[in-house]
Amino acid sequence: MTVPVFLAEPADLARDEFTFGGPEGRHAAAVRRLRAGERLDLTDGAGTVAECVVRDAGRDSLRVEVLRRYEVAAPRPRLVVVQGLPKGDRGELAVEMMTEAGVDVIVPWAAARCVTQWKGERAVKSLNRWRSTAREAGKQSRRFHLPEVTEPATTAGVVALLSAAALGVVLHEEAASPLSTLELPGAGDIVVVVGPEGGVADEEIGAFREAGAVPALLGPTVLRTSTAGVAAAAVLQTRTGRW
């Protein structure tokens, strides 16, 4: 059985024995129903890991002992996906799959052709759902570096990201170069732009090209915006040696 992973405070991870409470400890005790003698791994989501064993189980907390601590280095190069806002719950699906595939940073992008618009209270709720999805998917997939889901970016913000990247890529069905043939950097950020359902507008493509981005083709079929990011991540993870 796979050892479950939970998030914990850095100060707790430094202790040899402590009470693991709060929402994560409550979930471990009341939902996962871990009992004395069972194993669990705790992480701060930034690379610190504590292998623990349950010494005593309460109703909403666990008394745990740390068996071993270690650090997991952040993978390089860093993979950043700029995700055009999809319709409905496809945004959470995209975030879940990209998290499982190892994407390091997910940037919500309000592209010109986005049907969905994040404004006001809806923006706050939508962003919180994306972040919650990334957190839960990260734990499920045993990631000790949880992905960052940034504040929503404008097209100007995406241009800035591409300008600073070691490699900027815009997925586009009319591109001449396949993603699998691009020369990849060994460090820095690889920034991949995924357009919304309506695609990337011509003026956006132009701005991204000026920022140094390269249009690239995923394959002979056109993927949904919610699946293009994870497909691109799989290609890049394999070619960079991260997988």
LOTORRO-187788 format. One record per residue (C-alpha): residue in three letters; chain; x, y, z. Coordinates in pm, whole numbers, plus 50000, padded with zeros to 5 digits. Example, Ala and Ser with C-alpha at 12.3 -4.5 7.8 and 13.67 -1.06 7.14 Angstrom:
+------+-------+-------+-------+-------+
: rest : kette :     u :     v :     w :
+------+-------+-------+-------+-------+
:  ala :     A : 51230 : 49550 : 50780 :
:  ser :     A : 51367 : 49894 : 50714 :
+------+-------+-------+-------+-------+
// end
This chain:
+------+-------+-------+-------+-------+
: rest : kette :     u :     v :     w :
+------+-------+-------+-------+-------+
:  met :     A : 50000 : 50000 : 50000 :
:  thr :     A : 50128 : 50347 : 49909 :
:  val :     A : 50223 : 50556 : 50211 :
:  pro :     A : 49989 : 50861 : 50225 :
:  val :     A : 50127 : 51213 : 50207 :
:  phe :     A : 50000 : 51510 : 50410 :
:  leu :     A : 50105 : 51872 : 50441 :
:  ala :     A : 50254 : 51990 : 50769 :
:  glu :     A : 50405 : 52306 : 50912 :
:  pro :     A : 50786 : 52340 : 50874 :
:  ala :     A : 50826 : 52390 : 51250 :
:  asp :     A : 50653 : 52056 : 51319 :
:  leu :     A : 50871 : 51874 : 51067 :
:  ala :     A : 51178 : 51976 : 51269 :
:  arg :     A : 51050 : 51795 : 51582 :
:  asp :     A : 51113 : 51431 : 51669 :
:  glu :     A : 50758 : 51377 : 51793 :
:  phe :     A : 50450 : 51600 : 51781 :
:  thr :     A : 50071 : 51614 : 51756 :
:  phe :     A : 49966 : 51636 : 51393 :
:  gly :     A : 49641 : 51833 : 51397 :
:  gly :     A : 49459 : 52099 : 51197 :
:  pro :     A : 49269 : 52017 : 50876 :
:  glu :     A : 49540 : 51781 : 50750 :
:  gly :     A : 49571 : 51594 : 51079 :
:  arg :     A : 49193 : 51570 : 51105 :
:  his :     A : 49176 : 51422 : 50757 :
:  ala :     A : 49447 : 51168 : 50843 :
:  ala :     A : 49273 : 51065 : 51166 :
:  ala :     A : 48903 : 51087 : 51080 :
:  val :     A : 48892 : 51023 : 50704 :
:  arg :     A : 49196 : 50808 : 50631 :
:  arg :     A : 49155 : 50655 : 50977 :
:  leu :     A : 49526 : 50598 : 51034 :
:  arg :     A : 49603 : 50402 : 51347 :
:  ala :     A : 49900 : 50337 : 51577 :
:  gly :     A : 50185 : 50170 : 51394 :
:  glu :     A : 50088 : 50293 : 51048 :
:  arg :     A : 50318 : 50502 : 50830 :
:  leu :     A : 50266 : 50844 : 50675 :
:  asp :     A : 50489 : 51100 : 50507 :
:  leu :     A : 50464 : 51468 : 50591 :
:  thr :     A : 50595 : 51752 : 50376 :
:  asp :     A : 50595 : 52130 : 50371 :
:  gly :     A : 50535 : 52123 : 49995 :
:  ala :     A : 50874 : 52286 : 49934 :
:  gly :     A : 51096 : 51977 : 49937 :
:  thr :     A : 51125 : 51887 : 50306 :
:  val :     A : 50998 : 51536 : 50387 :
:  ala :     A : 50952 : 51362 : 50722 :
:  glu :     A : 50886 : 50989 : 50723 :
:  cys :     A : 50663 : 50929 : 51025 :
:  val :     A : 50485 : 50656 : 51216 :
:  val :     A : 50163 : 50700 : 51415 :
:  arg :     A : 50216 : 50647 : 51788 :
:  asp :     A : 49862 : 50734 : 51897 :
:  ala :     A : 49542 : 50820 : 51709 :
:  gly :     A : 49280 : 51061 : 51840 :
:  arg :     A : 48945 : 51166 : 51695 :
:  asp :     A : 49086 : 51456 : 51497 :
:  ser :     A : 49464 : 51436 : 51535 :
:  leu :     A : 49755 : 51195 : 51544 :
:  arg :     A : 50059 : 51169 : 51767 :
:  val :     A : 50344 : 51098 : 51526 :
:  glu :     A : 50714 : 51017 : 51556 :
:  val :     A : 50959 : 51124 : 51287 :
:  leu :     A : 51169 : 50832 : 51168 :
:  arg :     A : 51373 : 51013 : 50903 :
:  arg :     A : 51400 : 51353 : 50738 :
:  tyr :     A : 51535 : 51438 : 50398 :
:  glu :     A : 51525 : 51707 : 50130 :
:  val :     A : 51405 : 51660 : 49773 :
:  ala :     A : 51573 : 51891 : 49524 :
:  ala :     A : 51349 : 52097 : 49298 :
:  pro :     A : 51352 : 51956 : 48942 :
:  arg :     A : 51529 : 52143 : 48665 :
:  pro :     A : 51455 : 52296 : 48424 :
:  arg :     A : 51139 : 52440 : 48574 :
:  leu :     A : 50821 : 52376 : 48376 :
:  val :     A : 50567 : 52662 : 48364 :
:  val :     A : 50233 : 52624 : 48185 :
:  val :     A : 50024 : 52930 : 48101 :
:  gln :     A : 49669 : 52795 : 48081 :
:  gly :     A : 49399 : 52985 : 47893 :
:  leu :     A : 49086 : 52979 : 48109 :
:  pro :     A : 48867 : 52683 : 48000 :
:  lys :     A : 48491 : 52657 : 48029 :
:  gly :     A : 48317 : 52494 : 48326 :
:  asp :     A : 48515 : 52257 : 48543 :
:  arg :     A : 48772 : 52179 : 48275 :
:  gly :     A : 49009 : 52421 : 48446 :
:  glu :     A : 49027 : 52201 : 48754 :
:  leu :     A : 49073 : 51895 : 48530 :
:  ala :     A : 49366 : 52063 : 48356 :
:  val :     A : 49524 : 52162 : 48689 :
:  glu :     A : 49481 : 51813 : 48831 :
:  met :     A : 49643 : 51642 : 48534 :
:  met :     A : 49927 : 51892 : 48502 :
:  thr :     A : 50002 : 51857 : 48873 :
:  glu :     A : 50017 : 51479 : 48844 :
:  ala :     A : 50247 : 51518 : 48541 :
:  gly :     A : 50488 : 51736 : 48738 :
:  val :     A : 50425 : 52091 : 48612 :
:  asp :     A : 50592 : 52334 : 48853 :
:  val :     A : 50396 : 52655 : 48793 :
:  ile :     A : 50044 : 52698 : 48652 :
:  val :     A : 49945 : 53045 : 48534 :
:  pro :     A : 49575 : 53117 : 48468 :
:  trp :     A : 49554 : 53336 : 48158 :
:  ala :     A : 49262 : 53558 : 48055 :
:  ala :     A : 49319 : 53526 : 47679 :
:  ala :     A : 49128 : 53734 : 47424 :
:  arg :     A : 48919 : 53438 : 47310 :
:  cys :     A : 48839 : 53297 : 47655 :
:  val :     A : 48468 : 53227 : 47694 :
:  thr :     A : 48515 : 53214 : 48070 :
:  gln :     A : 48604 : 53537 : 48247 :
:  trp :     A : 48728 : 53560 : 48605 :
:  lys :     A : 48597 : 53878 : 48764 :
:  gly :     A : 48529 : 53989 : 49119 :
:  glu :     A : 48417 : 53720 : 49361 :
:  arg :     A : 48413 : 53458 : 49085 :
:  ala :     A : 48784 : 53517 : 49026 :
:  val :     A : 48864 : 53457 : 49392 :
:  lys :     A : 48657 : 53138 : 49409 :
:  ser :     A : 48793 : 53002 : 49081 :
:  leu :     A : 49154 : 53066 : 49180 :
:  asn :     A : 49097 : 52900 : 49519 :
:  arg :     A : 48951 : 52593 : 49343 :
:  trp :     A : 49254 : 52569 : 49117 :
:  arg :     A : 49489 : 52597 : 49414 :
:  ser :     A : 49295 : 52341 : 49617 :
:  thr :     A : 49294 : 52104 : 49320 :
:  ala :     A : 49671 : 52141 : 49279 :
:  arg :     A : 49729 : 52080 : 49649 :
:  glu :     A : 49517 : 51764 : 49662 :
:  ala :     A : 49654 : 51628 : 49333 :
:  gly :     A : 50007 : 51695 : 49456 :
:  lys :     A : 49952 : 51492 : 49771 :
:  gln :     A : 49782 : 51209 : 49582 :
:  ser :     A : 50072 : 51187 : 49337 :
:  arg :     A : 50331 : 51207 : 49619 :
:  arg :     A : 50484 : 51535 : 49508 :
:  phe :     A : 50707 : 51695 : 49768 :
:  his :     A : 50732 : 52018 : 49568 :
:  leu :     A : 50374 : 52132 : 49521 :
:  pro :     A : 50303 : 52341 : 49211 :
:  glu :     A : 50246 : 52712 : 49239 :
:  val :     A : 49917 : 52840 : 49096 :
:  thr :     A : 49976 : 53210 : 49039 :
:  glu :     A : 49739 : 53502 : 49025 :
:  pro :     A : 49564 : 53535 : 48687 :
:  ala :     A : 49787 : 53685 : 48417 :
:  thr :     A : 49702 : 53929 : 48143 :
:  thr :     A : 49854 : 53889 : 47797 :
:  ala :     A : 50111 : 54153 : 47894 :
:  gly :     A : 50200 : 53940 : 48196 :
:  val :     A : 50245 : 53633 : 47976 :
:  val :     A : 50472 : 53835 : 47745 :
:  ala :     A : 50688 : 53921 : 48047 :
:  leu :     A : 50710 : 53553 : 48147 :
:  leu :     A : 50812 : 53452 : 47795 :
:  ser :     A : 51072 : 53727 : 47774 :
:  ala :     A : 51240 : 53601 : 48092 :
:  ala :     A : 51218 : 53229 : 48003 :
:  ala :     A : 51504 : 53006 : 47893 :
:  leu :     A : 51257 : 52877 : 47634 :
:  gly :     A : 50909 : 53005 : 47549 :
:  val :     A : 50666 : 52789 : 47353 :
:  val :     A : 50317 : 52860 : 47220 :
:  leu :     A : 50118 : 52550 : 47130 :
:  his :     A : 49956 : 52610 : 46793 :
:  glu :     A : 49796 : 52374 : 46541 :
:  glu :     A : 49948 : 52563 : 46245 :
:  ala :     A : 50306 : 52564 : 46376 :
:  ala :     A : 50576 : 52409 : 46158 :
:  ser :     A : 50799 : 52269 : 46435 :
:  pro :     A : 50686 : 51978 : 46654 :
:  leu :     A : 50737 : 52027 : 47027 :
:  ser :     A : 50936 : 51703 : 47031 :
:  thr :     A : 51209 : 51854 : 46809 :
:  leu :     A : 51279 : 52183 : 46989 :
:  glu :     A : 51618 : 52234 : 47151 :
:  leu :     A : 51561 : 52243 : 47527 :
:  pro :     A : 51757 : 52426 : 47797 :
:  gly :     A : 51911 : 52240 : 48090 :
:  ala :     A : 51812 : 52507 : 48343 :
:  gly :     A : 51586 : 52808 : 48381 :
:  asp :     A : 51216 : 52814 : 48291 :
:  ile :     A : 51043 : 52644 : 48001 :
:  val :     A : 50719 : 52841 : 47959 :
:  val :     A : 50444 : 52674 : 47754 :
:  val :     A : 50136 : 52872 : 47651 :
:  val :     A : 49809 : 52679 : 47607 :
:  gly :     A : 49529 : 52877 : 47443 :
:  pro :     A : 49159 : 52861 : 47535 :
:  glu :     A : 48885 : 52682 : 47338 :
:  gly :     A : 48883 : 52958 : 47076 :
:  gly :     A : 49257 : 52942 : 47026 :
:  val :     A : 49530 : 53205 : 47053 :
:  ala :     A : 49447 : 53529 : 46871 :
:  asp :     A : 49677 : 53658 : 46597 :
:  glu :     A : 49774 : 53964 : 46798 :
:  glu :     A : 49864 : 53742 : 47093 :
:  ile :     A : 50078 : 53517 : 46874 :
:  gly :     A : 50252 : 53827 : 46740 :
:  ala :     A : 50326 : 53960 : 47088 :
:  phe :     A : 50453 : 53621 : 47203 :
:  arg :     A : 50682 : 53589 : 46900 :
:  glu :     A : 50828 : 53932 : 46976 :
:  ala :     A : 50897 : 53808 : 47329 :
:  gly :     A : 51103 : 53522 : 47184 :
:  ala :     A : 50844 : 53243 : 47200 :
:  val :     A : 50841 : 52965 : 46942 :
:  pro :     A : 50511 : 52828 : 46805 :
:  ala :     A : 50513 : 52447 : 46831 :
:  leu :     A : 50290 : 52161 : 46727 :
:  leu :     A : 50193 : 51885 : 46968 :
:  gly :     A : 50086 : 51633 : 46707 :
:  pro :     A : 49852 : 51561 : 46417 :
:  thr :     A : 49536 : 51597 : 46627 :
:  val :     A : 49391 : 51903 : 46797 :
:  leu :     A : 49363 : 51853 : 47173 :
:  arg :     A : 49124 : 52024 : 47409 :
:  thr :     A : 49266 : 52312 : 47608 :
:  ser :     A : 49222 : 52104 : 47924 :
:  thr :     A : 49441 : 51820 : 47791 :
:  ala :     A : 49700 : 52003 : 47580 :
:  gly :     A : 49900 : 52115 : 47883 :
:  val :     A : 49943 : 51767 : 48027 :
:  ala :     A : 50035 : 51627 : 47684 :
:  ala :     A : 50300 : 51897 : 47641 :
:  ala :     A : 50428 : 51832 : 47993 :
:  ala :     A : 50469 : 51461 : 47917 :
:  val :     A : 50678 : 51540 : 47607 :
:  leu :     A : 50897 : 51789 : 47792 :
:  gln :     A : 50937 : 51578 : 48105 :
:  thr :     A : 51069 : 51291 : 47895 :
:  arg :     A : 51300 : 51502 : 47678 :
:  thr :     A : 51454 : 51694 : 47970 :
:  gly :     A : 51523 : 51373 : 48162 :
:  arg :     A : 51295 : 51468 : 48448 :
:  trp :     A : 51105 : 51147 : 48378 :
+------+-------+-------+-------+-------+
// end
